[in-house]
Amino acid sequence: MPRHGTITHIDNQGTIVQVWMRTDEGRVGVVNFDHRLFWHIVVTRGAHRLIGFGATHAVDDGGATLYFDDETTE
């Protein structure tokens, strides 16, 4: 089930980057990214624009996806 929330913290663990989110229901969750994949997000969006930004975390076919509020998912 997709969960919407706000990015609250980003933790660079080296090969994995953890994106912490607080959901609209008040729960805290973590989305793990490969460092190289996450770097593409930073280059595209800008690191200063990630903390506090709204996003939806969805898991489909075993893979996690993070959709930002200003993106269309059509």
C-alpha positions, 0 to 999 in steps of 0.5 A: 500500500502506498504511504504518503509523508514528508522526508525528515532525514537522509542518512548516507551509509556508504553504498546505501542511503536511507531516506526517513519519512514521517507518514501522514498517519504519524508513523516513521519509515525508512526507504533504502536506496543504492547510493548511485541511484540516490545520487541521481535524485540529488543531481536532478532535484538538488540536495537542499530540496529533499528534507521537508518535501512530501513524497509517496513511498510505494512497493510494487513487484518487490521494488520500492519507488519514491514519488515526489509530490510535484511529480505525476505518476500517470 
